């Protein structure tokens, strides 16, 4: 019984730590979370995996809509993936939202 209680407490502690980390990064510091998505977007863009970069850049743009560089990176990824319409829409939206 003591062994099961120890395992339960360890699992509970791990879940609490993971929950606190998620809360910190998603609620308290979305700028850090955005930079992680942008970093991995750059990584996949440089590797030529443009569709994956698009999804990461889209998430980064949602987390930090005031960042003017992210829509440009997103549009470049759209262009390289062959989606010119979305690239144009992204750039026009960025210009109208952040003049």
C-alpha positions as CSV (number, residue, x, y, z in Angstrom):
1,X,0.0,0.0,0.0
2,X,2.8,2.4,0.8
3,X,4.4,1.7,-2.6
4,X,1.2,2.6,-4.4
5,X,0.9,5.8,-2.4
6,X,4.5,6.8,-3.3
7,X,3.8,6.2,-7.0
8,X,0.6,8.1,-6.8
9,X,2.3,11.1,-5.1
10,X,5.1,11.1,-7.7
11,X,2.7,11.0,-10.6
12,X,0.6,13.8,-8.9
13,X,3.7,15.9,-8.5
14,X,4.8,15.4,-12.1
15,X,1.3,16.3,-13.3
16,X,1.3,19.4,-11.1
17,X,4.7,20.5,-12.4
18,X,3.6,20.0,-16.1
19,X,0.4,21.9,-15.4
20,X,2.2,24.8,-13.8
21,X,4.6,25.0,-16.7
22,X,1.8,25.0,-19.3
23,X,0.0,27.7,-17.3
24,X,3.1,29.8,-17.1
25,X,4.0,29.6,-20.8
26,X,0.5,29.9,-22.2
27,X,-1.0,32.4,-19.8
28,X,1.7,34.4,-18.2
29,X,4.3,34.4,-21.0
30,X,2.7,34.0,-24.4
31,X,5.7,35.9,-25.9
32,X,8.0,33.0,-25.0
33,X,5.5,30.6,-26.4
34,X,5.3,32.6,-29.6
35,X,9.1,32.7,-29.9
36,X,9.2,28.9,-29.7
37,X,6.7,28.5,-32.5
38,X,8.5,31.1,-34.6
39,X,11.9,29.4,-33.9
40,X,10.5,26.0,-35.0
41,X,8.8,27.6,-38.0
42,X,12.1,29.0,-39.1
43,X,13.7,25.6,-38.6
44,X,11.2,23.8,-40.8
45,X,11.2,26.7,-43.3
46,X,15.0,26.3,-43.6
47,X,14.6,22.6,-44.0
48,X,12.2,23.0,-46.8
49,X,9.1,21.7,-45.0
50,X,7.0,24.7,-45.8
51,X,3.6,23.2,-44.8
52,X,4.8,22.5,-41.3
53,X,6.4,26.0,-41.1
54,X,3.0,27.5,-42.2
55,X,1.2,25.8,-39.3
56,X,3.8,26.9,-36.8
57,X,3.9,30.5,-38.1
58,X,0.1,30.6,-38.0
59,X,0.1,29.6,-34.3
60,X,2.8,32.2,-33.6
61,X,0.7,34.9,-35.4
62,X,-2.3,34.0,-33.2
63,X,-0.2,34.3,-30.1
64,X,1.3,37.7,-31.0
65,X,-0.9,39.5,-33.5
66,X,1.1,42.7,-33.1
67,X,4.4,41.2,-34.3
68,X,4.9,42.6,-37.9
69,X,7.6,40.1,-38.8
70,X,5.5,36.9,-38.4
71,X,3.0,37.6,-41.2
72,X,5.9,38.2,-43.6
73,X,7.5,34.9,-42.6
74,X,4.1,33.2,-42.9
75,X,3.6,34.7,-46.4
76,X,7.0,33.5,-47.5
77,X,6.2,30.0,-46.3
78,X,2.8,30.2,-48.2
79,X,4.6,31.3,-51.4
80,X,7.2,28.5,-51.2
81,X,4.4,26.0,-50.6
82,X,2.6,27.3,-53.7
83,X,-0.3,29.0,-51.9
84,X,-0.1,32.5,-53.4
85,X,-3.6,33.5,-52.5
86,X,-3.1,32.9,-48.8
87,X,0.3,34.7,-49.0
88,X,-1.4,37.8,-50.5
89,X,-4.2,37.7,-48.0
90,X,-1.7,37.4,-45.1
91,X,0.3,40.4,-46.2
92,X,-2.8,42.5,-46.9
93,X,-4.2,41.6,-43.5
94,X,-0.9,42.4,-41.8
95,X,-0.8,45.8,-43.5
96,X,-4.3,46.7,-42.5
97,X,-3.9,45.4,-38.9
98,X,-0.5,47.0,-38.3
99,X,-0.1,50.0,-40.6
